[in-house]
Each structure stands twice: as C-alpha cells, then as structure tokens.
Amino acid sequence: MKLRRDIFQAISDPTRRAILVLLTSQSMTAGAIAENFDAARPTISKHIQILNECDLVDANQQGREIYYELKVEKMKEIDKWLEQFRAIWENRFNQLDNLLETLKNKKNEK
C-alpha cells in the first residue's frame, strides 16, 4: 500500500506553490518547470514528485517526455476545506464592523 504525503505539508513549501501556479496555465515537463527556478533540476524534480504523491499533479507520458499538469479537482478539495475558515473570519470581520459602527454612532450622539 502506497502512503500519500500530507497535502497541506506539500503546499506549505513556496517552491511547490510556485510550481502549482506555473501549471495553472499549461502542462509542462520537469525541465521546463526547472527553467523557472534557480534550484538544481533534481531539487525541482523532488518537489514535483511530492506534488505527484499528494495527487496535486498528474504525470502524462508523451513519447520520451513526461508532462505534468495541475489536478484541478484536488485543488477544489483544498478550497472546500479552507472555505469553512473563510466563513468564520468573514463573520468575525462583520461583527467587528458592526461594533465599530456602533461605537462611531455613540460618539456622534455625544
């Protein structure tokens, strides 16, 4: 049984996040991805491997090249998980806005 890495650990790395951003527009080979970074190609390949193990990218063999592409559905899962926190923070900001408006109105009444 193949164990998967933690998806949030994978996206915690800025290089891996940058790779995901690159893959939003097109599928790319490891070499093409590596050209966008100052790191050695084996280092970038390791980052790609981690993203692949987390099911965030898909590897498709085309002739001798392997093209990597973003798995949008997996990214939607992350977004869905984060949505619960967005809702909490939006509610808190709305409460703060209401409190500030109340304080402002009380100050203007004086």
VEXDOLO-612297 format. One record per residue: residue in one letter; x, y, z of N, C-alpha, C in turn. Coordinates in steps of 0.2 Angstrom, whole numbers, padded with zeros to 4 digits, always signed. Layout:
<recs>
aXYZXYZXYZ ...
</recs>
This chain:
<recs>
m+0004-0006+0000+0000+0000+0000+0004+0006+0000 k+0003+0011-0005+0007+0017-0005+0004+0022-0001 l+0008+0025+0004+0005+0030+0008+0006+0037+0005 r+0001+0041+0005+0001+0048+0002+0004+0053+0007 r+0008+0058+0005+0010+0063+0009+0004+0068+0011 d+0005+0072+0016+0000+0076+0018+0000+0082+0013 i-0006+0083+0010-0007+0088+0005-0005+0095+0008 f-0006+0097+0014-0005+0103+0017+0002+0104+0018 q+0006+0099+0020+0013+0099+0020+0016+0101+0013 a+0013+0098+0008+0016+0099+0001+0015+0106-0001 i+0009+0109+0000+0008+0116-0002+0011+0121+0003 s+0014+0119+0008+0017+0124+0013+0024+0126+0010 d+0026+0123+0006+0033+0125+0003+0032+0130-0003 p+0035+0136-0003+0034+0141-0008+0036+0139-0015 t+0041+0134-0015+0043+0132-0022+0038+0127-0025 r+0035+0123-0021+0029+0119-0023+0023+0123-0025 r+0022+0128-0021+0016+0133-0023+0018+0136-0030 a+0024+0138-0031+0026+0141-0037+0025+0137-0043 i+0027+0130-0042+0026+0125-0047+0018+0125-0049 l+0014+0124-0044+0007+0124-0045+0004+0130-0049 v+0007+0136-0047+0005+0142-0051+0007+0141-0058 l+0013+0139-0060+0015+0138-0066+0011+0133-0070 l+0009+0128-0067+0005+0123-0070-0003+0125-0071 t-0005+0130-0069-0012+0133-0070-0013+0134-0077 s-0008+0137-0080-0009+0139-0087-0008+0133-0093 q-0003+0129-0091-0002+0123-0096+0002+0118-0093 s+0002+0112-0096+0006+0106-0094+0013+0107-0096 m+0018+0105-0092+0025+0106-0093+0029+0100-0091 t+0035+0100-0094+0040+0095-0092+0043+0097-0086 a+0047+0092-0083+0051+0094-0077+0056+0099-0079 g+0059+0098-0085+0064+0103-0087+0062+0110-0088 a+0056+0110-0091+0053+0117-0092+0051+0120-0086 i+0049+0116-0081+0047+0119-0074+0053+0121-0071 a+0059+0117-0071+0065+0119-0068+0068+0125-0071 e+0067+0127-0077+0070+0133-0080+0067+0140-0077 n+0062+0139-0073+0059+0145-0069+0062+0146-0062 f+0066+0142-0060+0069+0142-0054+0077+0142-0054 d+0080+0144-0048+0087+0144-0048+0089+0138-0045 a+0085+0134-0043+0087+0127-0039+0089+0122-0045 a+0093+0117-0043+0095+0112-0047+0089+0108-0050 r+0090+0105-0055+0084+0101-0058+0082+0095-0054 p+0087+0092-0051+0085+0086-0046+0081+0089-0040 t+0082+0095-0038+0078+0098-0032+0071+0099-0035 i+0070+0102-0041+0064+0103-0043+0060+0097-0045 s+0063+0092-0047+0060+0085-0048+0058+0082-0042 k+0061+0083-0036+0059+0081-0030+0053+0084-0028 h+0052+0091-0029+0046+0095-0027+0040+0092-0031 i+0042+0091-0038+0036+0088-0042+0034+0081-0040 q+0039+0077-0038+0037+0071-0035+0033+0071-0029 i+0034+0076-0025+0030+0077-0019+0023+0079-0021 l+0022+0083-0025+0016+0086-0028+0012+0080-0031 n+0016+0076-0035+0013+0070-0038+0010+0065-0033 e+0014+0064-0027+0012+0059-0022+0006+0062-0018 c+0005+0068-0018-0001+0071-0015-0007+0072-0019 d-0006+0069-0026-0011+0069-0030-0013+0076-0033 l-0008+0081-0032-0010+0088-0034-0008+0089-0042 v-0004+0085-0044-0002+0085-0051-0002+0078-0054 d-0004+0078-0061-0004+0072-0064+0002+0071-0069 a+0005+0065-0070+0010+0064-0075+0008+0061-0081 n+0009+0064-0086+0007+0060-0093+0013+0059-0097 q+0014+0053-0099+0020+0052-0104+0018+0053-0111 q+0022+0057-0114+0021+0059-0121+0027+0058-0125 g+0028+0052-0128+0034+0050-0131+0040+0049-0125 r+0045+0052-0126+0051+0052-0121+0050+0057-0115 e+0045+0061-0116+0044+0067-0111+0038+0065-0106 i+0039+0067-0100+0033+0067-0095+0031+0074-0094 y+0024+0075-0095+0021+0082-0094+0017+0081-0088 y+0018+0087-0084+0014+0087-0078+0009+0092-0078 e+0003+0091-0076-0002+0096-0076-0006+0096-0069 l-0009+0101-0068-0012+0103-0061-0019+0098-0061 k-0020+0095-0056-0026+0092-0055-0031+0096-0051 v-0035+0100-0055-0040+0105-0053-0044+0102-0047 e-0047+0096-0048-0052+0094-0043-0048+0093-0036 k-0042+0091-0036-0039+0091-0029-0038+0098-0026 m-0037+0103-0030-0036+0110-0028-0043+0112-0025 k-0048+0110-0028-0055+0111-0026-0056+0109-0019 e-0053+0103-0018-0054+0100-0011-0051+0104-0006 i-0045+0107-0007-0042+0111-0003-0046+0117-0002 d-0048+0120-0007-0053+0126-0007-0059+0125-0002 k-0062+0119-0003-0068+0117+0001-0066+0117+0008 w-0060+0114+0010-0058+0114+0017-0057+0121+0020 l-0054+0125+0016-0052+0132+0018-0058+0136+0018 e-0064+0135+0015-0070+0139+0015-0073+0139+0022 q-0072+0134+0026-0075+0135+0032-0072+0140+0037 f-0065+0141+0035-0061+0146+0039-0063+0153+0036 r-0064+0153+0030-0066+0160+0027-0073+0162+0030 a-0077+0158+0030-0084+0159+0033-0083+0162+0040 i-0079+0159+0044-0078+0161+0051-0075+0168+0051 w-0070+0169+0047-0067+0175+0048-0071+0181+0045 e-0075+0179+0040-0080+0184+0037-0085+0186+0042 n-0087+0181+0046-0092+0183+0051-0089+0187+0057 r-0082+0186+0059-0079+0190+0064-0078+0197+0061 f-0076+0197+0055-0075+0204+0052-0081+0208+0052 n-0087+0205+0050-0093+0208+0050-0095+0210+0058 q-0094+0206+0062-0095+0208+0069-0091+0214+0071 l-0085+0214+0069-0080+0220+0071-0083+0226+0067 d-0085+0226+0061-0088+0231+0058-0094+0234+0061 n-0098+0229+0064-0104+0232+0067-0102+0235+0074 l-0098+0232+0077-0095+0235+0084-0093+0242+0082 l-0088+0243+0077-0085+0249+0076-0091+0255+0074 e-0096+0252+0070-0101+0257+0068-0105+0259+0074 t-0106+0254+0079-0110+0256+0085-0106+0261+0089 l-0099+0260+0089-0095+0265+0093-0095+0272+0090 k-0095+0272+0083-0095+0278+0080-0101+0282+0081 n-0107+0278+0080-0113+0281+0081-0114+0284+0088 k-0112+0280+0093-0112+0283+0100-0108+0289+0101 k-0102+0289+0098-0098+0295+0098-0101+0301+0095 n-0104+0300+0089-0108+0306+0086-0114+0308+0090 e-0117+0304+0094-0123+0306+0098-0121+0311+0103 k-0115+0311+0105-0112+0315+0111-0112+0322+0109 
</recs>
